Amino acid sequence: MNRTTYTPKDFTWTSWTATDIKKLAPEIIAEKKARLAVIKKVSPEERTFENTVYALEASDHGLTETILKIDLLQNVSPEKTVREAAKRTIETIEKQMITIERDPKVWQALKDYETGAWREERAYLEPEDQKLFREMFLEYKRMGFDLSPEKQKRLKALEERLAKLSNDFRHNINAHEDHILVTEEESMGLPERYKQGLKKDKQGRYIVTLAYPDYHPFMEMAMSEPKRKELAEKFLQRGGAKNMKNLEEMLAVRAEHATLLGYKTHADYKTELRMAKSGDTALKFSFDLLKKVEKGGKADLEELRALKCEMTGNKKTVLHYYDIAYYGHELQKRRFKFNSEEVREYFPTTRVLEGTFKIYSTLFGVTFEELKGFPLWHPDVRIYGIKNPKGELISCFALDLYPREGKYGHAAAFGITTGRETSFLGEGYVAPFATMVTNFPKSSAEHPSLLSHGEVETFLHEFGHIMHFTLTTARHSAQSGYHTAWDFVEAPSQMLEHWAWDKKPLALLSAHHETGKPLPGTLLNNLLESKRHLLRYATLRQLILGIFDLTLHTKKNPPESGKLYRDLVKKYAGIVMPKDSLFPAGFGHLDGYDAGYYGYMWSNVYAADMFTRFEEEGVLSKKVGADYKASILEKGGSADELELVRDFLGRKPSNKAFLKEIGATK
């Protein structure tokens, strides 16, 4: 099958100015209207899958890519004017698209097809075509066309308001900047490499920001408890009071929206299209796991408190929220005879990237090639092509790995161009393109970019999303790549994190940045033994966040979000959070992953189970890699996720591997 061949001309959008971006909204809106008009003109008796269902799916082709390019620039452009113009344009498009897509004539077209040709065509349509129609029909049904005109009007207003609130919520987190000032004396415990990467003020004090490459190492290694407390307090203010108000309104809007559509809660509305199917199922799953891990999670924290007692000489000391990372790091050094900085020396970013390419080349039979001469949005960004065994380009991806002012502050994969057939007859295939955005330490004149082992896991996780997106062969964009049920979408990436904990992959991923020597045997073994270090607490924390999110979206009158979070952390982890903290304001998953954070644990169950085949047959097994690529990566969301996992495993999925992994076997 022919695929798109990318050239530098395809990336001129990376140089869009604020003026260019502003012009795009009316063009996108006009084209979308024109495409829908064609679909609506078809008479009821002439409706077919191709001129109705596929045509509706194809009405977004090209337009969605343009919107996603604008959104990417909103998150990564070095130009503030471009980011702001992109934000406003996205708001305009989202608001108008609600009106355009909420079209009763399109809903009628689907109903006409459902009562007409569907009954005959479904007998010979491909399974993915049938799935596309069923899910499309449900999505339009969920738009509330069967409501009274007054309720439809209210529903539309709610969705327009939510689009604005959501965009503001994301923007307020990305735009929030703060720092602490640290003297040389107060910097005890911090490695020289880290300190040399920090900026200084006029008095020579270190400027430690809230960016992840600054924040996490500081919280792990700074001996100064007052300074850890100061930085952590500022971190808990991200998003600010504005986002607390935004969130309060977002919750109210979501609840009313769900009620209007006939759902008990927003969580029920969101999970209907997921594996869980209901908010109650997701909550039950979370609390069942919590019961298994709560005792162990608290035991992990008690170990840290005991270590703090020993190190401070105070038997009555309290373990504070800003102590966990520090004493966790100290316990790791003592128990496993290494510290994260020692390990970091063996993970230069360039080596991790090369090793990752070798691993995936082995598993999936593809090759990676850097593409030169392509215009991109920043000099740090690199673009790569993926080729099949015949040497044919099948997809592309870009890597934007290092932090800068105004850039998206987390790690994520941004899918831009979805893989899909260019026509219903399969005349060609559009090659996918995605971008991996992270904030790893950047090289300086004194030091190369070095990753902690945790950052290597993050690298593998996000690159797993890139592989899921770019190796797809799904026919329809709605089922392409990681367009799966939301509570499964993380499973492939979580499964691939296991490669950070096996000797064979680690030999490819690591080499000392100066000598090129591999991880010494003792250090390697100690690192592998540390896999379960604080894992019960880490699992407990994830479950608390999932329950926090679900509680906000399953209660008709949810408690104040800040208090709810503090209460959950105190009840299940025994940790007291400051009363003035604004954690929910900076918890970006409340937008986009709303009523969906439980999915990280849900999908982890499937990830652990899928890894059992690699564990038994070899982590670099070409046979297992080929099966995984064919059963999971290529299929995307074109089949039921349970069927995909069952097909890969050759048996019914189980949670045994996950419970064993987290130390909760009973």
C-alpha angles and dihedrals in degrees: 000000000000116000134198113273111215122219132179089263089066089065102053086109089075087073096051113141126216088262092051092051094049090057093055100069097068091043092053093046093048093049093048091052091049093052093049090048090061091052093048093053093064111105118239094248092051097052117125136167090260100050095039116023099028091038090054091049090048093049087084096048111123092000094072089049090055091049091049091050090053090048091050091052089050087060104036112022113119088214114088092203090055093048092050094045090049091051092052092045093051089051091051094048094046092050094049094042089059088060095043097046093043090077118145090202090061090049089050090051090056092046091050090052092045093054093039132030095006091075090059101032098051089070091070104021116111115260091249090053090052091048091049091055096045092051094042090051091051093047091054092044087055089059089077102239091152091060123099117275091253092053092045090054091050092047091054092049091051093052092048091050092047092052090055094045092048094051091048090049092055093043094051091055094047093045095047109110128176139141146183128233118233127192123216089256091051091050095071112141095027114116119242091240090059095045093049089057092058126090120235133219125230091275091055095252119145116252109220112189133195092253111121096245088056100036106048100046090046092052090048100046113019108110093201107097093191091055093047088051092049093050094044091050091053090047089056089057095061113132089022132217089312091067093047088058091043091052093048090054093041090056092049093047092048092049093050091045092054093046092051089054092051100257122134093225142000088251090059090050093050098042095049089086094042134078092260093057093196141041091236091056091051092048092047090050090050096047093045090056091042091058090054096049106030096087093047093045092053089046089056090053092046088056089055091049091051090051091050089051089053096046095045097037089230112123092190096051121137124228106231127200090252091054099059099082093042098050091038087059092046092050090049091054093049099042099039099028097237141080130221093251092057090052092045089065088069097051111067108173092238091056093047090052094048091046092049090053091051092049094050093042088056096045101040104027095239134122131219125220128181111234115221130207096028116138112237136176097255136017091241093062121098129193127210137189124218116217131193123228089275090059093249119144108244101169147343138224138184128217119215100176110160134071126251136162115292095009124133104279103216136052118271147145115239112202110207110166115029120214112247145139112272093225139013089256092058099242093159145340128248109228113233123242125194139165128222112212121192139150105228122158111282124228117259134189089268102037139030121230106279126184129213115230088254089055090051087057089050090050092052091045096052092040086053088061089050091053092047090052100042102040094055123127095182114141097220127055091222088062098036125122113324093358090119132121106308094239091056100041094090096048099086092048094045089050090055092054086076089076088073088065103051129084097228097054091039089058087061096041099048140059129143109268093229106030101026089226119146124250107288113252096246093047091046093050092047090050092052091047089055093064092104093044105136089340092137090054092045090052091046091052092051091050091050090053091049092049090046090054095044093046091055089052101040101048119082089213104025119196119255103289097231092051093044092055093047091048094049093048091048095046099046103026101025092230121135115220121201114267093229094052117122099202095149090056090063098036096106093186090075084077114057095002094052109153085001109085089097084070091080090066094035092054091042088066090059092041093056091046094049091051090061090079092055090043091054100038103030135289090240096039110143090203095055091040091054091048091049092048092049098042102038116011101041095041097055107172096333092112137029109288094229089055091050093052092044090051092052096044096039089225143059113293118255137192093220095099092050094049090049091048094055094041096252103116097151 
